[in-house]
Amino acid sequence: MVENEIKKDVWGAINTLRFNTKIAENAERADRMFFERLQEGLKSGDVDKIYEFIEASERGRGLNSDPFVRKLFQKAYDEDAKRLCRILAERDSIIDYWGNLSSNCETYMIVAFTKMDVEYPCFYYECARILLKRLQEDLLCQEGIIAAVKKLSNIDLKLWKRWIQKNESNSCWQKLLFTVLSQVDKNALEIFAQTIHLDMPIQDYKPDILLTEFERLPDSSKNYILVHVSGIIIDRWNDLIEKKKKAFVTMNKPLFTGYINLILNSLQELLQDKEKWKTAFWKQAEILEEDMYRWYASEINIESIFFYDVTQLYYILIVGQECQLIEIDEVISNCMQKVKMVIEWYDYFWRECEGQKADLEKRLRDNSILK
């Protein structure tokens, strides 16, 4: 179709455009492998295989953008943005979404699409994914990502779960996470709590984005999130610690993770009175003492068990102090002294984390009758 004909019928031109993927005969082995993955994904509807190809392409040359086609999309958008959104979404093809949105649509157009109603969750997923890649360039992307991911959580929980899995360590997404969580429903919150990697490492020398963004929320939003996730978070956290202990996963310091603030707030949600706190601390102190009297095959094993037990005590102690749940009596004081003694026995374990040792010992002293 020649240019002057396209100008006469924008919508006819848009409807004839299709995004096709081909591979050169002399393509390298890796390119052929990803192309084969794409074909498998298209045949079986496997989203992961399709995105393997897309992400590999983006790491390479990416897509070529045709200036004339971009103008065509711009004209269609200006004439009827909702119609253009519907036409693109109804292609019901991740590859088409990727090709058309990333190559032919300006950021503000994609943001507008995220606020329109279509019944194709992969369309919202790809809108959000592209906007997340552009986020550092354009703050307008934030509202589009929030809108798209929120809709995704309403209509396709599997894709919502995939989004969480693929992006939880992305610092740009972390800035938006709790804003999204405060707006999604109970089912989406539960899937979030069941999906995240609670031992996700803290990024060294970078600010704790998750902590900062959670604290920015109004109390009502914090409470809404915690009511639905705290029980799942603590059950999964305790299971995780036990699995690491049984497998003797090496640990040479208290396990402070990227989700420490969420874990502490969830723990606070469960230990809401002094008796519950006292019972939790006493039980964990007993576990520490019992574990330290067991036989282990190596010093690395006992060091790892030591720090997993100390981690649990540390978290409970922080919550007790922050929430003023600690009532110092003889039982608690003796318990604190016992824990402090065990810590001193293994003083040499703290060579990589002396600052944490000093902080923990101060917290124990502050809550003991015998200073």
Short mmCIF file of the C-alpha atoms (twelve columns), coordinates in Angstrom:
data_MODEL
# 
_entry.id   MODEL 
# 
loop_
_atom_site.group_PDB 
_atom_site.id 
_atom_site.type_symbol 
_atom_site.label_atom_id 
_atom_site.label_alt_id 
_atom_site.label_comp_id 
_atom_site.label_asym_id 
_atom_site.label_seq_id 
_atom_site.Cartn_x 
_atom_site.Cartn_y 
_atom_site.Cartn_z 
_atom_site.pdbx_PDB_model_num 
ATOM 1   C CA . MET A 1   0.000   0.000   0.000  1 
ATOM 2   C CA . VAL A 2   1.544   3.308   -1.057 1 
ATOM 3   C CA . GLU A 3   1.806   6.253   1.323  1 
ATOM 4   C CA . ASN A 4   -1.008  8.397   -0.078 1 
ATOM 5   C CA . GLU A 5   -3.438  5.471   0.140  1 
ATOM 6   C CA . ILE A 6   -2.501  4.852   3.750  1 
ATOM 7   C CA . LYS A 7   -3.193  8.469   4.598  1 
ATOM 8   C CA . LYS A 8   -6.728  8.049   3.266  1 
ATOM 9   C CA . ASP A 9   -7.465  4.948   5.342  1 
ATOM 10  C CA . VAL A 10  -5.503  4.877   8.598  1 
ATOM 11  C CA . TRP A 11  -7.580  2.106   10.103 1 
ATOM 12  C CA . GLY A 12  -7.383  -0.088  7.046  1 
ATOM 13  C CA . ALA A 13  -3.610  0.249   7.166  1 
ATOM 14  C CA . ILE A 14  -3.450  -0.518  10.884 1 
ATOM 15  C CA . ASN A 15  -5.553  -3.643  10.370 1 
ATOM 16  C CA . THR A 16  -3.245  -4.938  7.640  1 
ATOM 17  C CA . LEU A 17  -0.070  -4.530  9.700  1 
ATOM 18  C CA . ARG A 18  1.254   -7.735  11.249 1 
ATOM 19  C CA . PHE A 19  4.457   -8.358  13.119 1 
ATOM 20  C CA . ASN A 20  6.325   -11.364 11.749 1 
ATOM 21  C CA . THR A 21  9.428   -13.079 13.099 1 
ATOM 22  C CA . LYS A 22  11.932  -14.682 10.774 1 
ATOM 23  C CA . ILE A 23  15.462  -15.970 11.151 1 
ATOM 24  C CA . ALA A 24  18.310  -15.748 8.660  1 
ATOM 25  C CA . GLU A 25  19.712  -18.926 7.168  1 
ATOM 26  C CA . ASN A 26  23.153  -18.060 8.518  1 
ATOM 27  C CA . ALA A 27  21.922  -17.221 12.026 1 
ATOM 28  C CA . GLU A 28  24.136  -18.209 14.927 1 
ATOM 29  C CA . ARG A 29  23.382  -21.239 17.078 1 
ATOM 30  C CA . ALA A 30  22.070  -19.194 20.031 1 
ATOM 31  C CA . ASP A 31  19.737  -17.224 17.759 1 
ATOM 32  C CA . ARG A 32  18.381  -20.437 16.294 1 
ATOM 33  C CA . MET A 33  17.819  -21.858 19.766 1 
ATOM 34  C CA . PHE A 34  15.804  -18.840 20.920 1 
ATOM 35  C CA . PHE A 35  13.829  -18.853 17.667 1 
ATOM 36  C CA . GLU A 36  12.979  -22.508 18.222 1 
ATOM 37  C CA . ARG A 37  11.872  -21.658 21.754 1 
ATOM 38  C CA . LEU A 38  9.602   -18.998 20.293 1 
ATOM 39  C CA . GLN A 39  8.004   -21.453 17.873 1 
ATOM 40  C CA . GLU A 40  7.444   -23.919 20.715 1 
ATOM 41  C CA . GLY A 41  5.941   -21.175 22.838 1 
ATOM 42  C CA . LEU A 42  3.604   -19.976 20.103 1 
ATOM 43  C CA . LYS A 43  2.441   -23.525 19.454 1 
ATOM 44  C CA . SER A 44  1.855   -24.433 23.106 1 
ATOM 45  C CA . GLY A 45  0.928   -21.006 24.469 1 
ATOM 46  C CA . ASP A 46  3.947   -21.069 26.799 1 
ATOM 47  C CA . VAL A 47  4.488   -17.457 27.880 1 
ATOM 48  C CA . ASP A 48  7.919   -18.195 29.354 1 
ATOM 49  C CA . LYS A 49  9.294   -19.542 26.066 1 
ATOM 50  C CA . ILE A 50  7.917   -16.581 24.126 1 
ATOM 51  C CA . TYR A 51  9.550   -14.147 26.510 1 
ATOM 52  C CA . GLU A 52  12.853  -16.028 26.332 1 
ATOM 53  C CA . PHE A 53  12.923  -15.049 22.669 1 
ATOM 54  C CA . ILE A 54  11.780  -11.473 23.276 1 
ATOM 55  C CA . GLU A 55  14.295  -10.830 26.051 1 
ATOM 56  C CA . ALA A 56  17.106  -12.380 24.010 1 
ATOM 57  C CA . SER A 57  16.174  -10.103 21.091 1 
ATOM 58  C CA . GLU A 58  16.184  -7.067  23.378 1 
ATOM 59  C CA . ARG A 59  19.637  -7.998  24.662 1 
ATOM 60  C CA . GLY A 60  20.793  -8.105  21.065 1 
ATOM 61  C CA . ARG A 61  19.788  -5.725  18.299 1 
ATOM 62  C CA . GLY A 62  16.201  -5.285  19.411 1 
ATOM 63  C CA . LEU A 63  13.527  -4.097  16.988 1 
ATOM 64  C CA . ASN A 64  13.854  -1.661  14.106 1 
ATOM 65  C CA . SER A 65  11.395  1.192   14.168 1 
ATOM 66  C CA . ASP A 66  9.888   2.497   10.923 1 
ATOM 67  C CA . PRO A 67  9.296   6.291   11.187 1 
ATOM 68  C CA . PHE A 68  6.402   6.134   8.761  1 
ATOM 69  C CA . VAL A 69  4.629   3.372   10.694 1 
ATOM 70  C CA . ARG A 70  5.118   5.343   13.928 1 
ATOM 71  C CA . LYS A 71  3.415   8.320   12.266 1 
ATOM 72  C CA . LEU A 72  0.609   6.033   11.187 1 
ATOM 73  C CA . PHE A 73  0.060   4.868   14.772 1 
ATOM 74  C CA . GLN A 74  0.240   8.448   15.998 1 
ATOM 75  C CA . LYS A 75  -2.451  9.487   13.528 1 
ATOM 76  C CA . ALA A 76  -4.672  6.584   14.552 1 
ATOM 77  C CA . TYR A 77  -4.169  7.418   18.224 1 
ATOM 78  C CA . ASP A 78  -5.082  11.059  17.651 1 
ATOM 79  C CA . GLU A 79  -8.228  10.067  15.788 1 
ATOM 80  C CA . ASP A 80  -9.477  7.442   18.259 1 
ATOM 81  C CA . ALA A 81  -7.153  6.173   20.998 1 
ATOM 82  C CA . LYS A 82  -9.648  3.653   22.372 1 
ATOM 83  C CA . ARG A 83  -10.195 2.133   18.957 1 
ATOM 84  C CA . LEU A 84  -6.456  1.765   18.415 1 
ATOM 85  C CA . CYS A 85  -6.079  0.161   21.850 1 
ATOM 86  C CA . ARG A 86  -8.863  -2.316  21.088 1 
ATOM 87  C CA . ILE A 87  -7.421  -3.235  17.675 1 
ATOM 88  C CA . LEU A 88  -3.971  -3.870  19.135 1 
ATOM 89  C CA . ALA A 89  -5.290  -5.834  22.126 1 
ATOM 90  C CA . GLU A 90  -7.520  -8.017  19.952 1 
ATOM 91  C CA . ARG A 91  -4.476  -9.317  18.117 1 
ATOM 92  C CA . ASP A 92  -4.171  -11.545 21.210 1 
ATOM 93  C CA . SER A 93  -0.491  -12.156 20.489 1 
ATOM 94  C CA . ILE A 94  2.431   -11.357 22.798 1 
ATOM 95  C CA . ILE A 95  4.744   -11.023 19.799 1 
ATOM 96  C CA . ASP A 96  2.386   -8.531  18.158 1 
ATOM 97  C CA . TYR A 97  2.048   -6.636  21.418 1 
ATOM 98  C CA . TRP A 98  5.818   -6.460  21.769 1 
ATOM 99  C CA . GLY A 99  6.396   -5.410  18.163 1 
ATOM 100 C CA . ASN A 100 3.668   -2.795  17.957 1 
ATOM 101 C CA . LEU A 101 3.929   -1.289  21.427 1 
ATOM 102 C CA . SER A 102 7.709   -1.100  21.699 1 
ATOM 103 C CA . SER A 103 8.376   -0.009  18.112 1 
ATOM 104 C CA . ASN A 104 5.376   2.076   17.130 1 
ATOM 105 C CA . CYS A 105 3.910   3.642   20.270 1 
ATOM 106 C CA . GLU A 106 5.123   6.605   22.283 1 
ATOM 107 C CA . THR A 107 5.233   6.237   26.055 1 
ATOM 108 C CA . TYR A 108 2.182   8.442   26.658 1 
ATOM 109 C CA . MET A 109 0.178   6.278   24.252 1 
ATOM 110 C CA . ILE A 110 1.007   3.087   26.150 1 
ATOM 111 C CA . VAL A 111 0.198   4.788   29.462 1 
ATOM 112 C CA . ALA A 112 -3.201  5.762   28.056 1 
ATOM 113 C CA . PHE A 113 -3.814  2.156   26.907 1 
ATOM 114 C CA . THR A 114 -3.242  0.880   30.468 1 
ATOM 115 C CA . LYS A 115 -6.241  2.921   31.622 1 
ATOM 116 C CA . MET A 116 -8.561  1.511   28.969 1 
ATOM 117 C CA . ASP A 117 -10.579 -1.678  29.394 1 
ATOM 118 C CA . VAL A 118 -9.763  -4.743  27.286 1 
ATOM 119 C CA . GLU A 119 -10.095 -8.437  28.047 1 
ATOM 120 C CA . TYR A 120 -6.556  -9.441  27.136 1 
ATOM 121 C CA . PRO A 121 -4.275  -9.725  30.195 1 
ATOM 122 C CA . CYS A 122 -1.121  -10.272 28.117 1 
ATOM 123 C CA . PHE A 123 -1.702  -6.855  26.577 1 
ATOM 124 C CA . TYR A 124 -1.554  -5.220  30.019 1 
ATOM 125 C CA . TYR A 125 1.453   -7.368  30.924 1 
ATOM 126 C CA . GLU A 126 3.401   -6.202  27.884 1 
ATOM 127 C CA . CYS A 127 2.359   -2.575  28.409 1 
ATOM 128 C CA . ALA A 128 3.692   -2.761  31.969 1 
ATOM 129 C CA . ARG A 129 6.888   -4.565  30.923 1 
ATOM 130 C CA . ILE A 130 7.726   -1.981  28.248 1 
ATOM 131 C CA . LEU A 131 6.944   0.913   30.582 1 
ATOM 132 C CA . LEU A 132 9.166   -0.609  33.271 1 
ATOM 133 C CA . LYS A 133 12.041  -0.677  30.781 1 
ATOM 134 C CA . ARG A 134 11.388  2.986   29.956 1 
ATOM 135 C CA . LEU A 135 10.804  4.078   33.547 1 
ATOM 136 C CA . GLN A 136 14.191  5.691   34.067 1 
ATOM 137 C CA . GLU A 137 13.548  7.892   31.082 1 
ATOM 138 C CA . ASP A 138 9.985   8.984   31.792 1 
ATOM 139 C CA . LEU A 139 8.207   9.362   35.145 1 
ATOM 140 C CA . LEU A 140 4.876   9.160   33.314 1 
ATOM 141 C CA . CYS A 141 5.552   5.439   33.136 1 
ATOM 142 C CA . GLN A 142 4.852   4.988   36.848 1 
ATOM 143 C CA . GLU A 143 1.127   5.591   36.615 1 
ATOM 144 C CA . GLY A 144 0.901   3.343   33.569 1 
ATOM 145 C CA . ILE A 145 2.710   0.476   35.303 1 
ATOM 146 C CA . ILE A 146 0.483   0.785   38.368 1 
ATOM 147 C CA . ALA A 147 -2.679  0.814   36.252 1 
ATOM 148 C CA . ALA A 148 -1.599  -2.107  34.050 1 
ATOM 149 C CA . VAL A 149 -0.381  -4.365  36.853 1 
ATOM 150 C CA . LYS A 150 -3.451  -3.658  38.945 1 
ATOM 151 C CA . LYS A 151 -5.688  -4.721  36.038 1 
ATOM 152 C CA . LEU A 152 -3.479  -7.735  35.451 1 
ATOM 153 C CA . SER A 153 -4.038  -8.861  39.040 1 
ATOM 154 C CA . ASN A 154 -7.801  -8.573  38.548 1 
ATOM 155 C CA . ILE A 155 -8.083  -10.678 35.409 1 
ATOM 156 C CA . ASP A 156 -5.186  -13.154 35.353 1 
ATOM 157 C CA . LEU A 157 -3.593  -14.285 38.609 1 
ATOM 158 C CA . LYS A 158 -1.071  -16.512 36.805 1 
ATOM 159 C CA . LEU A 159 0.355   -13.530 34.946 1 
ATOM 160 C CA . TRP A 160 0.258   -11.498 38.157 1 
ATOM 161 C CA . LYS A 161 2.367   -14.217 39.787 1 
ATOM 162 C CA . ARG A 162 4.768   -14.232 36.845 1 
ATOM 163 C CA . TRP A 163 5.124   -10.452 37.069 1 
ATOM 164 C CA . ILE A 164 6.076   -10.743 40.744 1 
ATOM 165 C CA . GLN A 165 8.587   -13.513 40.050 1 
ATOM 166 C CA . LYS A 166 10.291  -11.707 37.196 1 
ATOM 167 C CA . ASN A 167 10.467  -8.241  38.713 1 
ATOM 168 C CA . GLU A 168 10.775  -8.520  42.501 1 
ATOM 169 C CA . SER A 169 14.463  -7.525  42.486 1 
ATOM 170 C CA . ASN A 170 13.950  -4.672  40.000 1 
ATOM 171 C CA . SER A 171 14.532  -1.449  41.947 1 
ATOM 172 C CA . CYS A 172 12.191  0.528   39.676 1 
ATOM 173 C CA . TRP A 173 9.361   -1.931  40.381 1 
ATOM 174 C CA . GLN A 174 10.159  -1.960  44.105 1 
ATOM 175 C CA . LYS A 175 9.360   1.758   44.236 1 
ATOM 176 C CA . LEU A 176 5.845   1.006   43.008 1 
ATOM 177 C CA . LEU A 177 5.235   -2.341  44.702 1 
ATOM 178 C CA . PHE A 178 3.414   -1.258  47.842 1 
ATOM 179 C CA . THR A 179 1.330   1.313   46.000 1 
ATOM 180 C CA . VAL A 180 0.092   -1.542  43.802 1 
ATOM 181 C CA . LEU A 181 -0.402  -3.908  46.745 1 
ATOM 182 C CA . SER A 182 -2.539  -1.337  48.543 1 
ATOM 183 C CA . GLN A 183 -4.935  -1.377  45.551 1 
ATOM 184 C CA . VAL A 184 -5.210  -5.074  44.632 1 
ATOM 185 C CA . ASP A 185 -7.676  -7.547  46.100 1 
ATOM 186 C CA . LYS A 186 -7.247  -10.272 48.738 1 
ATOM 187 C CA . ASN A 187 -6.457  -13.044 46.240 1 
ATOM 188 C CA . ALA A 188 -3.705  -11.028 44.595 1 
ATOM 189 C CA . LEU A 189 -2.187  -10.167 47.977 1 
ATOM 190 C CA . GLU A 190 -2.154  -13.810 49.014 1 
ATOM 191 C CA . ILE A 191 -0.435  -14.839 45.772 1 
ATOM 192 C CA . PHE A 192 2.141   -12.099 46.322 1 
ATOM 193 C CA . ALA A 193 2.859   -13.419 49.830 1 
ATOM 194 C CA . GLN A 194 3.098   -17.002 48.532 1 
ATOM 195 C CA . THR A 195 5.397   -16.080 45.626 1 
ATOM 196 C CA . ILE A 196 8.123   -13.686 46.780 1 
ATOM 197 C CA . HIS A 197 11.591  -14.926 47.732 1 
ATOM 198 C CA . LEU A 198 11.771  -13.972 51.392 1 
ATOM 199 C CA . ASP A 199 15.542  -14.474 51.426 1 
ATOM 200 C CA . MET A 200 16.068  -12.027 48.551 1 
ATOM 201 C CA . PRO A 201 19.440  -10.379 49.280 1 
ATOM 202 C CA . ILE A 202 19.702  -6.740  50.258 1 
ATOM 203 C CA . GLN A 203 21.499  -4.845  47.506 1 
ATOM 204 C CA . ASP A 204 24.826  -3.696  48.946 1 
ATOM 205 C CA . TYR A 205 25.458  0.029   49.209 1 
ATOM 206 C CA . LYS A 206 21.968  0.874   47.950 1 
ATOM 207 C CA . PRO A 207 19.101  2.377   49.952 1 
ATOM 208 C CA . ASP A 208 16.427  -0.013  51.219 1 
ATOM 209 C CA . ILE A 209 13.727  0.883   48.711 1 
ATOM 210 C CA . LEU A 210 11.147  -1.565  50.071 1 
ATOM 211 C CA . LEU A 211 11.532  -0.184  53.592 1 
ATOM 212 C CA . THR A 212 11.233  3.418   52.424 1 
ATOM 213 C CA . GLU A 213 8.221   2.820   50.182 1 
ATOM 214 C CA . PHE A 214 6.315   0.796   52.782 1 
ATOM 215 C CA . GLU A 215 6.790   3.506   55.388 1 
ATOM 216 C CA . ARG A 216 5.428   6.113   52.982 1 
ATOM 217 C CA . LEU A 217 2.053   4.370   52.871 1 
ATOM 218 C CA . PRO A 218 -0.831  5.655   54.979 1 
ATOM 219 C CA . ASP A 219 -1.500  3.450   58.022 1 
ATOM 220 C CA . SER A 220 -4.762  2.263   56.486 1 
ATOM 221 C CA . SER A 221 -2.917  0.940   53.424 1 
ATOM 222 C CA . LYS A 222 -0.253  -0.756  55.571 1 
ATOM 223 C CA . ASN A 223 -2.933  -2.443  57.655 1 
ATOM 224 C CA . TYR A 224 -4.863  -3.570  54.570 1 
ATOM 225 C CA . ILE A 225 -1.764  -5.275  53.151 1 
ATOM 226 C CA . LEU A 226 -0.640  -6.837  56.441 1 
ATOM 227 C CA . VAL A 227 -4.060  -8.259  57.319 1 
ATOM 228 C CA . HIS A 228 -3.915  -10.399 54.187 1 
ATOM 229 C CA . VAL A 229 -0.213  -11.290 53.991 1 
ATOM 230 C CA . SER A 230 1.260   -11.428 57.522 1 
ATOM 231 C CA . GLY A 231 0.152   -14.980 58.369 1 
ATOM 232 C CA . ILE A 232 1.443   -16.353 55.056 1 
ATOM 233 C CA . ILE A 233 4.689   -14.382 55.313 1 
ATOM 234 C CA . ILE A 234 5.530   -15.644 58.815 1 
ATOM 235 C CA . ASP A 235 4.605   -19.262 58.029 1 
ATOM 236 C CA . ARG A 236 6.787   -19.182 54.919 1 
ATOM 237 C CA . TRP A 237 9.616   -17.419 56.748 1 
ATOM 238 C CA . ASN A 238 9.666   -20.014 59.536 1 
ATOM 239 C CA . ASP A 239 9.548   -22.844 56.985 1 
ATOM 240 C CA . LEU A 240 12.389  -21.234 55.055 1 
ATOM 241 C CA . ILE A 241 14.585  -20.979 58.151 1 
ATOM 242 C CA . GLU A 242 13.904  -24.625 59.056 1 
ATOM 243 C CA . LYS A 243 14.716  -25.812 55.528 1 
ATOM 244 C CA . LYS A 244 17.978  -23.889 55.549 1 
ATOM 245 C CA . LYS A 245 18.850  -25.354 58.940 1 
ATOM 246 C CA . LYS A 246 18.122  -28.925 57.842 1 
ATOM 247 C CA . ALA A 247 20.194  -28.472 54.680 1 
ATOM 248 C CA . PHE A 248 22.992  -26.688 56.578 1 
ATOM 249 C CA . VAL A 249 22.924  -23.815 54.089 1 
ATOM 250 C CA . THR A 250 26.014  -21.785 54.964 1 
ATOM 251 C CA . MET A 251 25.342  -18.587 56.936 1 
ATOM 252 C CA . ASN A 252 27.949  -16.445 58.670 1 
ATOM 253 C CA . LYS A 253 25.786  -13.572 59.931 1 
ATOM 254 C CA . PRO A 254 22.158  -12.838 60.823 1 
ATOM 255 C CA . LEU A 255 19.933  -13.204 57.770 1 
ATOM 256 C CA . PHE A 256 18.731  -9.702  56.978 1 
ATOM 257 C CA . THR A 257 16.915  -9.842  53.635 1 
ATOM 258 C CA . GLY A 258 15.387  -7.400  51.200 1 
ATOM 259 C CA . TYR A 259 12.022  -8.178  52.779 1 
ATOM 260 C CA . ILE A 260 13.126  -7.638  56.391 1 
ATOM 261 C CA . ASN A 261 10.683  -4.771  56.879 1 
ATOM 262 C CA . LEU A 262 7.764   -6.827  55.584 1 
ATOM 263 C CA . ILE A 263 8.785   -9.766  57.779 1 
ATOM 264 C CA . LEU A 264 9.100   -7.545  60.873 1 
ATOM 265 C CA . ASN A 265 5.737   -5.888  60.220 1 
ATOM 266 C CA . SER A 266 4.118   -9.292  59.681 1 
ATOM 267 C CA . LEU A 267 5.646   -10.529 62.925 1 
ATOM 268 C CA . GLN A 268 4.326   -7.444  64.672 1 
ATOM 269 C CA . GLU A 269 0.868   -8.216  63.299 1 
ATOM 270 C CA . LEU A 270 0.977   -11.659 64.963 1 
ATOM 271 C CA . LEU A 271 2.637   -10.691 68.263 1 
ATOM 272 C CA . GLN A 272 0.161   -8.049  69.303 1 
ATOM 273 C CA . ASP A 273 0.355   -8.417  73.078 1 
ATOM 274 C CA . LYS A 274 3.045   -8.902  75.715 1 
ATOM 275 C CA . GLU A 275 2.210   -12.524 76.486 1 
ATOM 276 C CA . LYS A 276 2.418   -13.594 72.858 1 
ATOM 277 C CA . TRP A 277 5.744   -11.804 72.521 1 
ATOM 278 C CA . LYS A 278 7.110   -13.329 75.726 1 
ATOM 279 C CA . THR A 279 6.142   -16.845 74.629 1 
ATOM 280 C CA . ALA A 280 7.682   -16.385 71.181 1 
ATOM 281 C CA . PHE A 281 10.981  -15.072 72.565 1 
ATOM 282 C CA . TRP A 282 11.220  -17.748 75.259 1 
ATOM 283 C CA . LYS A 283 10.568  -20.558 72.761 1 
ATOM 284 C CA . GLN A 284 13.182  -19.246 70.332 1 
ATOM 285 C CA . ALA A 285 15.745  -18.851 73.119 1 
ATOM 286 C CA . GLU A 286 15.138  -22.494 74.049 1 
ATOM 287 C CA . ILE A 287 15.657  -23.532 70.424 1 
ATOM 288 C CA . LEU A 288 18.967  -21.666 70.305 1 
ATOM 289 C CA . GLU A 289 20.215  -23.288 73.487 1 
ATOM 290 C CA . GLU A 290 19.129  -26.797 72.414 1 
ATOM 291 C CA . ASP A 291 20.670  -26.421 68.962 1 
ATOM 292 C CA . MET A 292 23.981  -25.289 70.402 1 
ATOM 293 C CA . TYR A 293 24.213  -28.445 72.538 1 
ATOM 294 C CA . ARG A 294 23.756  -30.756 69.538 1 
ATOM 295 C CA . TRP A 295 26.602  -32.513 67.714 1 
ATOM 296 C CA . TYR A 296 27.483  -31.291 64.223 1 
ATOM 297 C CA . ALA A 297 29.835  -32.679 61.584 1 
ATOM 298 C CA . SER A 298 31.680  -29.396 61.124 1 
ATOM 299 C CA . GLU A 299 32.117  -25.959 62.625 1 
ATOM 300 C CA . ILE A 300 30.596  -24.415 59.492 1 
ATOM 301 C CA . ASN A 301 27.399  -26.345 60.214 1 
ATOM 302 C CA . ILE A 302 27.133  -25.176 63.805 1 
ATOM 303 C CA . GLU A 303 27.925  -21.606 62.767 1 
ATOM 304 C CA . SER A 304 25.092  -21.690 60.214 1 
ATOM 305 C CA . ILE A 305 22.584  -23.114 62.723 1 
ATOM 306 C CA . PHE A 306 23.708  -20.511 65.252 1 
ATOM 307 C CA . PHE A 307 23.006  -17.601 62.919 1 
ATOM 308 C CA . TYR A 308 19.628  -18.923 61.747 1 
ATOM 309 C CA . ASP A 309 18.507  -19.201 65.387 1 
ATOM 310 C CA . VAL A 310 19.988  -15.801 66.223 1 
ATOM 311 C CA . THR A 311 18.172  -14.288 63.247 1 
ATOM 312 C CA . GLN A 312 14.817  -15.418 64.621 1 
ATOM 313 C CA . LEU A 313 15.641  -14.062 68.089 1 
ATOM 314 C CA . TYR A 314 16.914  -10.800 66.627 1 
ATOM 315 C CA . TYR A 315 13.682  -10.239 64.683 1 
ATOM 316 C CA . ILE A 316 11.493  -11.016 67.700 1 
ATOM 317 C CA . LEU A 317 13.587  -8.711  69.879 1 
ATOM 318 C CA . ILE A 318 13.354  -5.828  67.386 1 
ATOM 319 C CA . VAL A 319 9.567   -6.160  67.237 1 
ATOM 320 C CA . GLY A 320 9.341   -6.321  71.038 1 
ATOM 321 C CA . GLN A 321 11.322  -3.123  71.464 1 
ATOM 322 C CA . GLU A 322 9.721   -1.177  68.614 1 
ATOM 323 C CA . CYS A 323 6.207   -2.060  69.777 1 
ATOM 324 C CA . GLN A 324 6.961   -1.793  73.521 1 
ATOM 325 C CA . LEU A 325 5.892   -5.384  74.124 1 
ATOM 326 C CA . ILE A 326 8.742   -6.280  76.465 1 
ATOM 327 C CA . GLU A 327 7.825   -6.386  80.132 1 
ATOM 328 C CA . ILE A 328 11.042  -7.047  82.048 1 
ATOM 329 C CA . ASP A 329 10.484  -9.662  84.728 1 
ATOM 330 C CA . GLU A 330 12.738  -12.339 86.163 1 
ATOM 331 C CA . VAL A 331 11.823  -14.880 83.472 1 
ATOM 332 C CA . ILE A 332 12.565  -12.526 80.573 1 
ATOM 333 C CA . SER A 333 15.701  -11.192 82.251 1 
ATOM 334 C CA . ASN A 334 17.078  -14.709 82.775 1 
ATOM 335 C CA . CYS A 335 16.187  -15.577 79.203 1 
ATOM 336 C CA . MET A 336 18.050  -12.501 77.917 1 
ATOM 337 C CA . GLN A 337 21.092  -13.395 80.027 1 
ATOM 338 C CA . LYS A 338 21.055  -16.957 78.711 1 
ATOM 339 C CA . VAL A 339 20.968  -15.771 75.108 1 
ATOM 340 C CA . LYS A 340 23.756  -13.270 75.792 1 
ATOM 341 C CA . MET A 341 25.877  -16.067 77.273 1 
ATOM 342 C CA . VAL A 342 25.414  -18.282 74.198 1 
ATOM 343 C CA . ILE A 343 26.380  -15.367 71.964 1 
ATOM 344 C CA . GLU A 344 29.558  -14.854 74.000 1 
ATOM 345 C CA . TRP A 345 30.458  -18.553 73.733 1 
ATOM 346 C CA . TYR A 346 30.600  -18.172 69.976 1 
ATOM 347 C CA . ASP A 347 32.106  -14.700 69.868 1 
ATOM 348 C CA . TYR A 348 34.448  -15.683 67.026 1 
ATOM 349 C CA . PHE A 349 31.483  -16.427 64.733 1 
ATOM 350 C CA . TRP A 350 30.769  -12.679 64.501 1 
ATOM 351 C CA . ARG A 351 33.948  -11.756 62.627 1 
ATOM 352 C CA . GLU A 352 31.944  -10.655 59.542 1 
ATOM 353 C CA . CYS A 353 29.246  -8.763  61.436 1 
ATOM 354 C CA . GLU A 354 30.599  -7.139  64.587 1 
ATOM 355 C CA . GLY A 355 28.204  -4.215  64.248 1 
ATOM 356 C CA . GLN A 356 25.178  -6.503  64.366 1 
ATOM 357 C CA . LYS A 357 26.641  -8.311  67.363 1 
ATOM 358 C CA . ALA A 358 27.054  -5.029  69.239 1 
ATOM 359 C CA . ASP A 359 23.483  -3.995  68.411 1 
ATOM 360 C CA . LEU A 360 22.020  -7.334  69.494 1 
ATOM 361 C CA . GLU A 361 23.974  -7.341  72.761 1 
ATOM 362 C CA . LYS A 362 22.793  -3.809  73.539 1 
ATOM 363 C CA . ARG A 363 19.178  -4.823  72.950 1 
ATOM 364 C CA . LEU A 364 19.660  -7.789  75.303 1 
ATOM 365 C CA . ARG A 365 21.267  -5.623  77.998 1 
ATOM 366 C CA . ASP A 366 18.534  -3.012  77.740 1 
ATOM 367 C CA . ASN A 367 15.926  -5.652  78.521 1 
ATOM 368 C CA . SER A 368 17.651  -7.445  81.374 1 
ATOM 369 C CA . ILE A 369 17.440  -6.742  85.089 1 
ATOM 370 C CA . LEU A 370 21.172  -7.475  85.313 1 
ATOM 371 C CA . LYS A 371 22.769  -4.939  83.004 1 
# 
